[in-house]
Amino acid sequence: MLLKGKEKILRSVFQEHFKDLCRFSYSYVLDVDEAKDIVQEVFLTLLEKNDISHVKDIDAYVRQSVYHESLKSRKRKGKLRSLTDEIETVAAQEKTGEHEIIAREEAYMLVNEISKLPEGYRKAFELCVVHGLKYSEAAEGLGVSVNTIKTQVKKAYKILRQSLVHIPLLLFAVPGLFF
């Protein structure tokens, strides 16, 4: 491979994949600056080599080089943990993060739907379900009968179930989740 051709190819790969390679390296070394240094060192090493014509897939070759250098760096720093532990930790973090995002979205949808309820249904629902008042306490506070409160809460549940049918979780079974 000609020197200018090699430089052009490596420059193209560097510009196209630098950020991804840094993120990839970071997943092993857990240090942004060190990850950037590793990626840059890999490219410098490739530039200094006289011949890389034997390389069939330069993208894969660079990624593999970044992987090995990242592992060497971690090993030098004594941060190498078993791959199984690392996968479990990452999976647990992703699962927790996804669960929190979904819960927030569901909570937002629930609050939005509660706000759309007719005023009487909404007040009865919020007092009894959200704030945990007894029917008699809610009835006294709103100046209506206990049966009116029971009916309004029942109808509010029915409306919410219909409007939130696409949410697979029983949101109302977790007191204090949203408020």
Beta strands, then each sheet from edge to edge (+ up, - down):
end
